[in-house]
Amino acid sequence: MTQINPFFAVSALDSGYVVRVWNEHTQKNEQVFVRGRTDDDLRRALQARNDLYTTLPFHAKNIALRLPRVEDTPERTGTGYAYISDIARNRAMAFFVRYRDLDNGAPRKRRFPYETRKTPISRDQALASAVAWRDQTHAQLQQIIEAYNALAKADFLRLAQQEVSDLKPRLYRLQGLDPSRWTLARAAVDDAGRIDQSEAHTWRLAS
C-alpha cells in the first residue's frame, strides 16, 4: 500500500520506498525501489532520487518551468497555432497570445485585434503578426527559462542533499514561480534584441 510521504518524488510502501523521476528523453518515469523502512533505507531512497535528478534533464514538477513548445497543429488549438486563441469580445475580434512576462515570469496574454475601426487590418494580417511576435518572445523566454531552471536545479540539489543528512523534508518549499530566481535568470540573459512588452494591449492573466 502506498502511503503519504513528505519527501519529493519518494513514495513510502509497506515494504520500502519507491523513487519516481521523470525522464524527458524517454518520456517516462525512472523508478527505483529501496527495500526496508529504516532511516538508513530512507536515506538510500533519497540519495537514489538525488542521483537521478543530478544525471537526468531537470524536470521537477512545479519547480522547473516548462519551456515553450511551439507545436502548430489544428488538433491542439482552434487557430492551428500553439498559445494563440481567436476570441470575440463585445463584437471585437482579436487573437490572444499567451506567454510569460520577460521581466517577472508572470503569465500574460497579448491582444492582436483585427477588422475593427481602430485596427482595420485583415484577420490573416493580425494572425501573421501574432505568430511572429509569439516566436520572437518565446525565443527569448526559452533562454530565460533555461537559466531559471539551472538555478532551480542548484537550489533543489542543495536542499535535497540536506534531506539525506537530517531526513527533514524541504523540497516542496521550492514549488511555484520564484520571482527572485527569475530576476537572476533574466539578468544572466543578454539584453540585446529584447522584445518591448509595454504596449497597452497586454494584460496579466487571471490566476
VEXZA-836979 format. One record per residue (C-alpha): residue number from 1; residue in three letters; chain; x, y, z. Coordinates in steps of 0.05 Angstrom, whole numbers, plus 5000, padded with zeros to 4 digits. Example, Ala and Ser with C-alpha at 12.3 -4.5 7.8 and 13.67 -1.06 7.14 Angstrom:
<node n="1" res="ALA" chain="A" px="5246" py="4910" pz="5156"/>
<node n="2" res="SER" chain="A" px="5273" py="4979" pz="5143"/>
END
This chain:
<node n="1" res="MET" chain="A" px="5000" py="5000" pz="5000"/>
<node n="2" res="THR" chain="A" px="5026" py="5069" pz="4981"/>
<node n="3" res="GLN" chain="A" px="5030" py="5117" pz="5039"/>
<node n="4" res="ILE" chain="A" px="5033" py="5193" pz="5042"/>
<node n="5" res="ASN" chain="A" px="5106" py="5214" pz="5044"/>
<node n="6" res="PRO" chain="A" px="5132" py="5285" pz="5054"/>
<node n="7" res="PHE" chain="A" px="5194" py="5275" pz="5011"/>
<node n="8" res="PHE" chain="A" px="5192" py="5299" pz="4939"/>
<node n="9" res="ALA" chain="A" px="5190" py="5242" pz="4887"/>
<node n="10" res="VAL" chain="A" px="5193" py="5188" pz="4941"/>
<node n="11" res="SER" chain="A" px="5133" py="5145" pz="4960"/>
<node n="12" res="ALA" chain="A" px="5130" py="5101" pz="5022"/>
<node n="13" res="LEU" chain="A" px="5105" py="5030" pz="5016"/>
<node n="14" res="ASP" chain="A" px="5095" py="4978" pz="5069"/>
<node n="15" res="SER" chain="A" px="5158" py="4943" pz="5046"/>
<node n="16" res="GLY" chain="A" px="5202" py="5002" pz="5028"/>
<node n="17" res="TYR" chain="A" px="5207" py="5065" pz="4985"/>
<node n="18" res="VAL" chain="A" px="5195" py="5078" pz="4912"/>
<node n="19" res="VAL" chain="A" px="5231" py="5135" pz="4876"/>
<node n="20" res="ARG" chain="A" px="5200" py="5162" pz="4812"/>
<node n="21" res="VAL" chain="A" px="5234" py="5215" pz="4770"/>
<node n="22" res="TRP" chain="A" px="5211" py="5237" pz="4701"/>
<node n="23" res="ASN" chain="A" px="5259" py="5226" pz="4643"/>
<node n="24" res="GLU" chain="A" px="5249" py="5276" pz="4587"/>
<node n="25" res="HIS" chain="A" px="5289" py="5234" pz="4538"/>
<node n="26" res="THR" chain="A" px="5247" py="5171" pz="4546"/>
<node n="27" res="GLN" chain="A" px="5182" py="5207" pz="4565"/>
<node n="28" res="LYS" chain="A" px="5171" py="5160" pz="4624"/>
<node n="29" res="ASN" chain="A" px="5187" py="5155" pz="4698"/>
<node n="30" res="GLU" chain="A" px="5253" py="5125" pz="4720"/>
<node n="31" res="GLN" chain="A" px="5237" py="5082" pz="4781"/>
<node n="32" res="VAL" chain="A" px="5280" py="5056" pz="4838"/>
<node n="33" res="PHE" chain="A" px="5255" py="5011" pz="4894"/>
<node n="34" res="VAL" chain="A" px="5291" py="5011" pz="4961"/>
<node n="35" res="ARG" chain="A" px="5271" py="4955" pz="5008"/>
<node n="36" res="GLY" chain="A" px="5263" py="4969" pz="5082"/>
<node n="37" res="ARG" chain="A" px="5233" py="5025" pz="5124"/>
<node n="38" res="THR" chain="A" px="5291" py="5044" pz="5170"/>
<node n="39" res="ASP" chain="A" px="5322" py="5114" pz="5170"/>
<node n="40" res="ASP" chain="A" px="5381" py="5086" pz="5131"/>
<node n="41" res="ASP" chain="A" px="5334" py="5057" pz="5079"/>
<node n="42" res="LEU" chain="A" px="5301" py="5125" pz="5071"/>
<node n="43" res="ARG" chain="A" px="5369" py="5157" pz="5063"/>
<node n="44" res="ARG" chain="A" px="5385" py="5107" pz="5008"/>
<node n="45" res="ALA" chain="A" px="5320" py="5125" pz="4973"/>
<node n="46" res="LEU" chain="A" px="5333" py="5199" pz="4979"/>
<node n="47" res="GLN" chain="A" px="5403" py="5191" pz="4952"/>
<node n="48" res="ALA" chain="A" px="5377" py="5149" pz="4894"/>
<node n="49" res="ARG" chain="A" px="5329" py="5206" pz="4879"/>
<node n="50" res="ASN" chain="A" px="5384" py="5257" pz="4882"/>
<node n="51" res="ASP" chain="A" px="5428" py="5216" pz="4835"/>
<node n="52" res="LEU" chain="A" px="5372" py="5213" pz="4784"/>
<node n="53" res="TYR" chain="A" px="5359" py="5288" pz="4788"/>
<node n="54" res="THR" chain="A" px="5434" py="5300" pz="4780"/>
<node n="55" res="THR" chain="A" px="5441" py="5259" pz="4717"/>
<node n="56" res="LEU" chain="A" px="5373" py="5268" pz="4681"/>
<node n="57" res="PRO" chain="A" px="5348" py="5332" pz="4648"/>
<node n="58" res="PHE" chain="A" px="5319" py="5373" pz="4705"/>
<node n="59" res="HIS" chain="A" px="5244" py="5364" pz="4708"/>
<node n="60" res="ALA" chain="A" px="5215" py="5374" pz="4778"/>
<node n="61" res="LYS" chain="A" px="5140" py="5387" pz="4778"/>
<node n="62" res="ASN" chain="A" px="5122" py="5459" pz="4797"/>
<node n="63" res="ILE" chain="A" px="5196" py="5474" pz="4809"/>
<node n="64" res="ALA" chain="A" px="5227" py="5472" pz="4739"/>
<node n="65" res="LEU" chain="A" px="5189" py="5515" pz="4689"/>
<node n="66" res="ARG" chain="A" px="5166" py="5485" pz="4623"/>
<node n="67" res="LEU" chain="A" px="5199" py="5510" pz="4561"/>
<node n="68" res="PRO" chain="A" px="5151" py="5539" pz="4509"/>
<node n="69" res="ARG" chain="A" px="5138" py="5486" pz="4457"/>
<node n="70" res="VAL" chain="A" px="5112" py="5512" pz="4391"/>
<node n="71" res="GLU" chain="A" px="5074" py="5454" pz="4361"/>
<node n="72" res="ASP" chain="A" px="5028" py="5485" pz="4309"/>
<node n="73" res="THR" chain="A" px="4975" py="5433" pz="4293"/>
<node n="74" res="PRO" chain="A" px="4900" py="5443" pz="4283"/>
<node n="75" res="GLU" chain="A" px="4886" py="5389" pz="4335"/>
<node n="76" res="ARG" chain="A" px="4920" py="5430" pz="4390"/>
<node n="77" res="THR" chain="A" px="4885" py="5497" pz="4383"/>
<node n="78" res="GLY" chain="A" px="4827" py="5527" pz="4346"/>
<node n="79" res="THR" chain="A" px="4874" py="5572" pz="4306"/>
<node n="80" res="GLY" chain="A" px="4924" py="5518" pz="4290"/>
<node n="81" res="TYR" chain="A" px="4978" py="5557" pz="4327"/>
<node n="82" res="ALA" chain="A" px="5002" py="5539" pz="4397"/>
<node n="83" res="TYR" chain="A" px="4989" py="5592" pz="4451"/>
<node n="84" res="ILE" chain="A" px="4944" py="5633" pz="4404"/>
<node n="85" res="SER" chain="A" px="4869" py="5638" pz="4411"/>
<node n="86" res="ASP" chain="A" px="4817" py="5674" pz="4367"/>
<node n="87" res="ILE" chain="A" px="4766" py="5708" pz="4413"/>
<node n="88" res="ALA" chain="A" px="4709" py="5756" pz="4402"/>
<node n="89" res="ARG" chain="A" px="4694" py="5806" pz="4458"/>
<node n="90" res="ASN" chain="A" px="4639" py="5857" pz="4452"/>
<node n="91" res="ARG" chain="A" px="4637" py="5845" pz="4377"/>
<node n="92" res="ALA" chain="A" px="4711" py="5860" pz="4372"/>
<node n="93" res="MET" chain="A" px="4753" py="5805" pz="4341"/>
<node n="94" res="ALA" chain="A" px="4824" py="5792" pz="4364"/>
<node n="95" res="PHE" chain="A" px="4878" py="5740" pz="4372"/>
<node n="96" res="PHE" chain="A" px="4906" py="5730" pz="4441"/>
<node n="97" res="VAL" chain="A" px="4977" py="5704" pz="4452"/>
<node n="98" res="ARG" chain="A" px="4992" py="5671" pz="4519"/>
<node n="99" res="TYR" chain="A" px="5063" py="5679" pz="4544"/>
<node n="100" res="ARG" chain="A" px="5106" py="5695" pz="4605"/>
<node n="101" res="ASP" chain="A" px="5126" py="5766" pz="4620"/>
<node n="102" res="LEU" chain="A" px="5201" py="5773" pz="4605"/>
<node n="103" res="ASP" chain="A" px="5213" py="5817" pz="4666"/>
<node n="104" res="ASN" chain="A" px="5179" py="5776" pz="4721"/>
<node n="105" res="GLY" chain="A" px="5155" py="5710" pz="4691"/>
<node n="106" res="ALA" chain="A" px="5081" py="5723" pz="4705"/>
<node n="107" res="PRO" chain="A" px="5031" py="5691" pz="4657"/>
<node n="108" res="ARG" chain="A" px="5002" py="5742" pz="4610"/>
<node n="109" res="LYS" chain="A" px="4966" py="5749" pz="4544"/>
<node n="110" res="ARG" chain="A" px="4973" py="5800" pz="4489"/>
<node n="111" res="ARG" chain="A" px="4917" py="5822" pz="4443"/>
<node n="112" res="PHE" chain="A" px="4922" py="5828" pz="4367"/>
<node n="113" res="PRO" chain="A" px="4857" py="5858" pz="4342"/>
<node n="114" res="TYR" chain="A" px="4832" py="5858" pz="4270"/>
<node n="115" res="GLU" chain="A" px="4774" py="5884" pz="4228"/>
<node n="116" res="THR" chain="A" px="4759" py="5940" pz="4278"/>
<node n="117" res="ARG" chain="A" px="4753" py="6015" pz="4269"/>
<node n="118" res="LYS" chain="A" px="4819" py="6026" pz="4305"/>
<node n="119" res="THR" chain="A" px="4854" py="5966" pz="4273"/>
<node n="120" res="PRO" chain="A" px="4825" py="5957" pz="4203"/>
<node n="121" res="ILE" chain="A" px="4873" py="5901" pz="4184"/>
<node n="122" res="SER" chain="A" px="4852" py="5833" pz="4160"/>
<node n="123" res="ARG" chain="A" px="4848" py="5770" pz="4201"/>
<node n="124" res="ASP" chain="A" px="4906" py="5740" pz="4163"/>
<node n="125" res="GLN" chain="A" px="4950" py="5802" pz="4176"/>
<node n="126" res="ALA" chain="A" px="4933" py="5800" pz="4251"/>
<node n="127" res="LEU" chain="A" px="4948" py="5726" pz="4255"/>
<node n="128" res="ALA" chain="A" px="5015" py="5735" pz="4220"/>
<node n="129" res="SER" chain="A" px="5034" py="5790" pz="4269"/>
<node n="130" res="ALA" chain="A" px="5012" py="5747" pz="4328"/>
<node n="131" res="VAL" chain="A" px="5053" py="5687" pz="4304"/>
<node n="132" res="ALA" chain="A" px="5115" py="5729" pz="4291"/>
<node n="133" res="TRP" chain="A" px="5110" py="5763" pz="4359"/>
<node n="134" res="ARG" chain="A" px="5099" py="5696" pz="4394"/>
<node n="135" res="ASP" chain="A" px="5160" py="5665" pz="4361"/>
<node n="136" res="GLN" chain="A" px="5205" py="5724" pz="4379"/>
<node n="137" res="THR" chain="A" px="5181" py="5726" pz="4450"/>
<node n="138" res="HIS" chain="A" px="5186" py="5651" pz="4460"/>
<node n="139" res="ALA" chain="A" px="5258" py="5651" pz="4434"/>
<node n="140" res="GLN" chain="A" px="5277" py="5699" pz="4490"/>
<node n="141" res="LEU" chain="A" px="5234" py="5663" pz="4541"/>
<node n="142" res="GLN" chain="A" px="5270" py="5598" pz="4525"/>
<node n="143" res="GLN" chain="A" px="5337" py="5629" pz="4545"/>
<node n="144" res="ILE" chain="A" px="5309" py="5658" pz="4610"/>
<node n="145" res="ILE" chain="A" px="5274" py="5593" pz="4629"/>
<node n="146" res="GLU" chain="A" px="5336" py="5552" pz="4615"/>
<node n="147" res="ALA" chain="A" px="5375" py="5599" pz="4662"/>
<node n="148" res="TYR" chain="A" px="5319" py="5596" pz="4713"/>
<node n="149" res="ASN" chain="A" px="5317" py="5520" pz="4713"/>
<node n="150" res="ALA" chain="A" px="5393" py="5516" pz="4721"/>
<node n="151" res="LEU" chain="A" px="5387" py="5559" pz="4784"/>
<node n="152" res="ALA" chain="A" px="5327" py="5518" pz="4808"/>
<node n="153" res="LYS" chain="A" px="5366" py="5454" pz="4798"/>
<node n="154" res="ALA" chain="A" px="5424" py="5481" pz="4840"/>
<node n="155" res="ASP" chain="A" px="5376" py="5501" pz="4897"/>
<node n="156" res="PHE" chain="A" px="5340" py="5434" pz="4890"/>
<node n="157" res="LEU" chain="A" px="5402" py="5391" pz="4896"/>
<node n="158" res="ARG" chain="A" px="5429" py="5432" pz="4954"/>
<node n="159" res="LEU" chain="A" px="5365" py="5422" pz="4994"/>
<node n="160" res="ALA" chain="A" px="5358" py="5350" pz="4971"/>
<node n="161" res="GLN" chain="A" px="5426" py="5333" pz="4999"/>
<node n="162" res="GLN" chain="A" px="5407" py="5365" pz="5065"/>
<node n="163" res="GLU" chain="A" px="5347" py="5320" pz="5067"/>
<node n="164" res="VAL" chain="A" px="5393" py="5260" pz="5062"/>
<node n="165" res="SER" chain="A" px="5433" py="5285" pz="5122"/>
<node n="166" res="ASP" chain="A" px="5377" py="5301" pz="5171"/>
<node n="167" res="LEU" chain="A" px="5314" py="5269" pz="5140"/>
<node n="168" res="LYS" chain="A" px="5276" py="5335" pz="5143"/>
<node n="169" res="PRO" chain="A" px="5234" py="5349" pz="5081"/>
<node n="170" res="ARG" chain="A" px="5250" py="5415" pz="5046"/>
<node n="171" res="LEU" chain="A" px="5239" py="5410" pz="4971"/>
<node n="172" res="TYR" chain="A" px="5165" py="5426" pz="4969"/>
<node n="173" res="ARG" chain="A" px="5181" py="5497" pz="4991"/>
<node n="174" res="LEU" chain="A" px="5213" py="5508" pz="4923"/>
<node n="175" res="GLN" chain="A" px="5148" py="5498" pz="4885"/>
<node n="176" res="GLY" chain="A" px="5118" py="5556" pz="4848"/>
<node n="177" res="LEU" chain="A" px="5149" py="5613" pz="4808"/>
<node n="178" res="ASP" chain="A" px="5205" py="5645" pz="4847"/>
<node n="179" res="PRO" chain="A" px="5209" py="5720" pz="4829"/>
<node n="180" res="SER" chain="A" px="5279" py="5729" pz="4856"/>
<node n="181" res="ARG" chain="A" px="5304" py="5669" pz="4816"/>
<node n="182" res="TRP" chain="A" px="5270" py="5696" pz="4753"/>
<node n="183" res="THR" chain="A" px="5305" py="5763" pz="4764"/>
<node n="184" res="LEU" chain="A" px="5373" py="5728" pz="4769"/>
<node n="185" res="ALA" chain="A" px="5358" py="5687" pz="4706"/>
<node n="186" res="ARG" chain="A" px="5335" py="5749" pz="4669"/>
<node n="187" res="ALA" chain="A" px="5399" py="5786" pz="4687"/>
<node n="188" res="ALA" chain="A" px="5440" py="5727" pz="4662"/>
<node n="189" res="VAL" chain="A" px="5409" py="5732" pz="4593"/>
<node n="190" res="ASP" chain="A" px="5438" py="5781" pz="4543"/>
<node n="191" res="ASP" chain="A" px="5392" py="5842" pz="4535"/>
<node n="192" res="ALA" chain="A" px="5407" py="5851" pz="4461"/>
<node n="193" res="GLY" chain="A" px="5344" py="5848" pz="4418"/>
<node n="194" res="ARG" chain="A" px="5296" py="5849" pz="4476"/>
<node n="195" res="ILE" chain="A" px="5223" py="5850" pz="4457"/>
<node n="196" res="ASP" chain="A" px="5182" py="5911" pz="4480"/>
<node n="197" res="GLN" chain="A" px="5123" py="5885" pz="4520"/>
<node n="198" res="SER" chain="A" px="5099" py="5952" pz="4547"/>
<node n="199" res="GLU" chain="A" px="5041" py="5961" pz="4499"/>
<node n="200" res="ALA" chain="A" px="4971" py="5977" pz="4521"/>
<node n="201" res="HIS" chain="A" px="4942" py="5911" pz="4496"/>
<node n="202" res="THR" chain="A" px="4980" py="5868" pz="4546"/>
<node n="203" res="TRP" chain="A" px="4944" py="5843" pz="4609"/>
<node n="204" res="ARG" chain="A" px="4961" py="5799" pz="4668"/>
<node n="205" res="LEU" chain="A" px="4924" py="5732" pz="4665"/>
<node n="206" res="ALA" chain="A" px="4875" py="5717" pz="4720"/>
<node n="207" res="SER" chain="A" px="4904" py="5666" pz="4768"/>
END
